Amino acid sequence: RPELAESAMYLYRATGDPFMLDIGLNILRSIQHSAKTSCGYATIKDTRDHTQENRMESFFLAETTKYLYLLFDPDNFIHNKGEHGRIHTLPTGKQCILDSGGYIFNTEAHPIDPGALNCCHDWEQQDYNEANSFHFRGETLKKKKQVNEDRNDDLKKEVTVNDESGKEDLLK
C-alpha cells in the first residue's frame, strides 16, 4: 500500500528528519526483496510468507513509486515552498499564480496546483446566475432551493412541542 511511502515523504518534507529517508530505503528494499519479478512487481498476497499474486496493482506505479521518487528527490518542482511561481493572465485580465507550490495530491496521487483552482475558470456574476438557472428535473436549482426552504418553513409550523409547564407550543 502506498500510504507508508506517502507519509514518509510528507514527514520528510515537513521535518527534514533523515529517519524518513531510512524508512523509504527500507520500503524500497522490502519491495525489491518480496515483490520483484522478471517483468515488474507483484502484489504480495501474504506478508507472513511473502506469497506473490500474479498481478501488479495500479496504485503501485501510480502512487507508491511516485511517493518514493519524491521522497528521494528534494529538488523536484512539487516541493516548491512558494519561493517562485509564474503569473498567468486570463483573457478577462484576471491573474493567478501557478507553479508556486503547495501541491495537493488527489486519491490517485495526481498533483493539483492550488493556484490553478481559481485560474481554470473566470466566474463572473453572469456565469453564477447561469449556474443557478441550470434545470434539474424540470426546476432550476434556485427554484428547487426555494421550494425546499418553503417546505422546511411549513414543517416548522406544523411541529409542536410541550414546554416544561406542559403547555403545547410551536417549535421555534
Sine and cosine of phi, psi and omega as CSV:
sin_phi,cos_phi,sin_psi,cos_psi,sin_omega,cos_omega
0.00,0.00,0.56,-0.83,-0.09,-1.00
-0.99,0.16,-0.19,0.98,-0.15,-0.99
-0.88,0.47,-0.58,0.82,0.01,-1.00
-0.92,0.39,-0.71,0.71,0.04,-1.00
-0.90,0.44,-0.64,0.77,0.03,-1.00
-0.88,0.47,-0.73,0.68,-0.01,-1.00
-0.89,0.46,-0.68,0.74,0.02,-1.00
-0.88,0.47,-0.66,0.75,0.01,-1.00
-0.89,0.46,-0.74,0.67,-0.01,-1.00
-0.91,0.42,-0.67,0.75,0.01,-1.00
-0.91,0.42,-0.62,0.78,0.04,-1.00
-0.91,0.41,-0.66,0.75,0.04,-1.00
-0.88,0.48,-0.63,0.77,-0.07,-1.00
-0.98,0.22,-0.59,0.80,-0.14,-0.99
-0.93,-0.37,-0.45,0.89,-0.11,-0.99
0.95,0.31,0.20,0.98,-0.03,-1.00
-0.94,0.35,0.88,-0.47,-0.03,-1.00
-0.89,0.45,-0.27,0.96,0.06,-1.00
-0.87,0.50,-0.52,0.85,0.03,-1.00
-0.91,0.41,-0.55,0.84,0.08,-1.00
-0.92,0.38,-0.61,0.80,0.07,-1.00
-0.89,0.46,-0.66,0.75,0.05,-1.00
-0.87,0.49,-0.72,0.69,0.03,-1.00
-0.87,0.50,-0.66,0.75,0.03,-1.00
-0.90,0.44,-0.65,0.76,0.05,-1.00
-0.91,0.42,-0.61,0.79,0.06,-1.00
-0.88,0.47,-0.73,0.68,0.01,-1.00
-0.86,0.50,-0.71,0.71,0.00,-1.00
-0.89,0.45,-0.64,0.77,0.02,-1.00
-0.90,0.43,-0.66,0.75,0.03,-1.00
-0.89,0.45,-0.72,0.70,0.01,-1.00
-0.88,0.47,-0.66,0.75,-0.05,-1.00
-0.94,0.33,-0.70,0.72,-0.18,-0.98
-0.98,-0.21,-0.48,0.88,-0.17,-0.99
-0.94,-0.34,-0.28,0.96,-0.08,-1.00
-0.91,0.42,0.71,-0.71,0.09,-1.00
-0.79,-0.61,-0.01,-1.00,-0.01,-1.00
-0.94,0.34,-0.32,0.95,-0.06,-1.00
-0.76,-0.65,0.37,0.93,0.02,-1.00
0.46,-0.89,-0.57,-0.82,-0.02,-1.00
-0.74,-0.67,0.80,-0.60,-0.06,-1.00
-1.00,0.03,0.40,-0.91,0.16,-0.99
-0.96,0.28,0.67,-0.74,0.04,-1.00
-1.00,0.03,0.88,-0.48,-0.04,-1.00
-0.97,0.23,-0.65,0.76,-0.05,-1.00
-0.66,-0.75,0.89,-0.47,-0.05,-1.00
-0.96,0.28,-0.25,0.97,0.01,-1.00
-0.95,0.32,-0.64,0.77,-0.01,-1.00
-0.86,-0.51,0.13,0.99,0.05,-1.00
0.88,0.48,0.53,0.85,0.05,-1.00
-0.89,0.45,0.75,-0.66,-0.01,-1.00
-0.99,-0.13,0.54,-0.84,0.16,-0.99
-0.99,-0.13,0.35,-0.94,-0.02,-1.00
-1.00,0.03,0.83,0.56,0.04,-1.00
-0.30,-0.96,0.34,-0.94,0.08,-1.00
-0.81,-0.59,0.86,-0.51,-0.01,-1.00
-0.91,0.41,0.57,-0.82,0.00,-1.00
-0.91,0.42,-0.52,0.85,-0.02,-1.00
-0.92,0.38,-0.31,0.95,0.03,-1.00
-0.88,0.48,-0.77,0.64,0.01,-1.00
-0.97,0.23,-0.67,0.74,-0.10,-1.00
-0.94,0.34,-0.54,0.84,-0.11,-0.99
-0.86,-0.51,-0.86,0.51,-0.11,-0.99
-0.83,0.56,-0.80,0.60,-0.03,-1.00
-0.92,0.39,-0.54,0.84,0.02,-1.00
-0.91,0.42,-0.72,0.70,0.00,-1.00
-0.92,0.39,-0.61,0.80,0.06,-1.00
-0.91,0.41,-0.67,0.74,0.05,-1.00
-0.85,0.52,-0.74,0.67,-0.02,-1.00
-0.92,0.40,-0.53,0.85,0.04,-1.00
-0.88,0.48,-0.66,0.75,-0.07,-1.00
-0.99,-0.10,0.09,1.00,0.01,-1.00
-0.84,-0.54,0.98,0.20,-0.07,-1.00
-0.92,0.40,-0.30,0.95,-0.02,-1.00
-1.00,-0.05,0.13,0.99,-0.02,-1.00
-0.91,0.42,0.59,-0.81,-0.02,-1.00
-0.85,0.53,-0.43,0.90,0.02,-1.00
-0.87,0.50,-0.50,0.86,-0.07,-1.00
-1.00,0.08,0.10,0.99,0.01,-1.00
-0.82,0.57,0.81,-0.59,-0.03,-1.00
-0.99,-0.11,0.43,0.90,0.03,-1.00
1.00,0.02,0.23,0.97,-0.01,-1.00
-0.97,0.24,-0.34,0.94,0.02,-1.00
-0.46,-0.89,0.29,-0.96,0.02,-1.00
-0.11,-0.99,-0.11,-0.99,0.05,-1.00
-0.69,-0.72,0.59,-0.81,-0.01,-1.00
-1.00,0.01,0.76,-0.65,0.04,-1.00
-0.91,-0.42,0.77,-0.64,0.00,-1.00
-0.94,-0.34,0.82,-0.57,0.06,-1.00
-0.98,0.22,0.32,-0.95,0.02,-1.00
-0.84,0.55,-0.42,0.91,0.00,-1.00
-0.99,0.16,-0.12,0.99,-0.03,-1.00
0.99,-0.17,-0.24,0.97,0.04,-1.00
-0.90,0.44,0.65,-0.76,-0.01,-1.00
-0.87,-0.49,0.49,-0.87,0.11,-0.99
-0.57,-0.82,0.37,-0.93,-0.03,-1.00
-0.97,-0.26,0.84,-0.55,0.00,-1.00
-0.94,-0.33,0.33,-0.94,0.07,-1.00
0.84,0.54,0.57,0.82,-0.01,-1.00
-0.97,-0.26,0.23,0.97,0.08,-1.00
1.00,-0.09,-0.11,-0.99,-0.02,-1.00
0.95,0.30,0.45,0.89,-0.05,-1.00
-0.84,0.54,0.61,-0.79,0.04,-1.00
-0.94,-0.34,0.73,-0.69,0.04,-1.00
-0.99,-0.15,0.76,-0.65,0.08,-1.00
-0.98,0.22,-0.07,-1.00,-0.09,-1.00
-0.91,0.42,-0.31,0.95,0.05,-1.00
-0.98,-0.21,0.28,0.96,0.06,-1.00
0.91,0.40,0.46,0.89,0.12,-0.99
-1.00,0.05,0.81,-0.59,-0.03,-1.00
-0.96,0.26,0.69,-0.72,0.05,-1.00
-0.88,-0.47,0.81,-0.59,0.03,-1.00
-0.99,0.17,0.92,-0.40,-0.04,-1.00
-0.88,0.48,-0.42,0.91,0.05,-1.00
-0.91,0.40,-0.39,0.92,-0.01,-1.00
-0.99,0.14,-0.28,0.96,-0.07,-1.00
-0.88,0.48,-0.63,0.78,0.04,-1.00
-0.99,-0.10,-0.05,1.00,-0.06,-1.00
-1.00,-0.09,-0.39,0.92,-0.07,-1.00
-0.96,0.29,-0.29,0.96,0.01,-1.00
-0.65,-0.76,0.27,-0.96,0.02,-1.00
-0.75,-0.66,0.99,0.16,-0.07,-1.00
-0.93,0.37,0.94,-0.35,0.16,-0.99
-0.99,-0.15,0.24,-0.97,0.00,-1.00
-0.84,0.55,-0.61,0.79,0.00,-1.00
-0.88,0.48,-0.68,0.74,0.03,-1.00
-0.89,0.45,-0.66,0.76,0.02,-1.00
-0.89,0.46,-0.69,0.72,0.02,-1.00
-0.89,0.45,-0.65,0.76,0.03,-1.00
-0.90,0.43,-0.62,0.79,0.03,-1.00
-0.90,0.43,-0.63,0.77,0.02,-1.00
-0.95,0.31,-0.33,0.95,0.00,-1.00
-1.00,-0.06,0.07,1.00,0.04,-1.00
-0.86,0.52,0.71,-0.71,-0.03,-1.00
-1.00,0.02,0.75,-0.66,0.02,-1.00
-0.75,-0.66,0.92,-0.39,-0.03,-1.00
0.79,0.61,0.71,0.71,0.11,-0.99
1.00,0.05,-0.12,0.99,0.00,-1.00
-0.83,-0.56,0.45,-0.89,0.12,-0.99
-0.97,0.25,0.40,-0.91,0.02,-1.00
-0.87,0.49,-0.61,0.79,0.00,-1.00
-0.89,0.45,-0.70,0.71,0.00,-1.00
-0.92,0.40,-0.67,0.75,0.00,-1.00
-0.88,0.48,-0.65,0.76,0.03,-1.00
-0.89,0.46,-0.68,0.73,0.00,-1.00
-0.90,0.43,-0.67,0.74,0.03,-1.00
-0.87,0.49,-0.69,0.72,0.01,-1.00
-0.90,0.43,-0.65,0.76,0.04,-1.00
-0.90,0.44,-0.68,0.73,0.03,-1.00
-0.89,0.46,-0.68,0.74,0.01,-1.00
-0.89,0.47,-0.66,0.75,0.03,-1.00
-0.90,0.43,-0.64,0.77,0.05,-1.00
-0.88,0.48,-0.68,0.74,0.02,-1.00
-0.89,0.46,-0.65,0.76,0.01,-1.00
-0.90,0.44,-0.64,0.77,0.02,-1.00
-0.88,0.48,-0.60,0.80,-0.01,-1.00
-0.93,0.36,-0.52,0.85,-0.05,-1.00
-0.99,0.16,-0.42,0.91,-0.08,-1.00
-0.99,0.17,0.79,-0.62,0.05,-1.00
-0.87,-0.49,0.45,-0.90,0.03,-1.00
-0.71,-0.70,0.35,-0.94,0.09,-1.00
-0.98,-0.18,0.79,-0.61,0.06,-1.00
-0.99,0.16,-0.06,-1.00,-0.08,-1.00
-0.87,0.50,-0.50,0.87,-0.02,-1.00
-0.99,0.17,-0.07,1.00,-0.03,-1.00
1.00,0.00,-0.03,1.00,0.01,-1.00
-0.96,0.27,0.74,-0.67,0.01,-1.00
-0.98,0.22,0.71,-0.71,-0.03,-1.00
-0.58,-0.81,0.40,-0.92,0.07,-1.00
-0.95,0.31,0.56,-0.83,0.08,-1.00
-0.95,0.32,0.79,-0.62,-0.03,-1.00
-0.88,-0.48,0.00,0.00,0.00,0.00
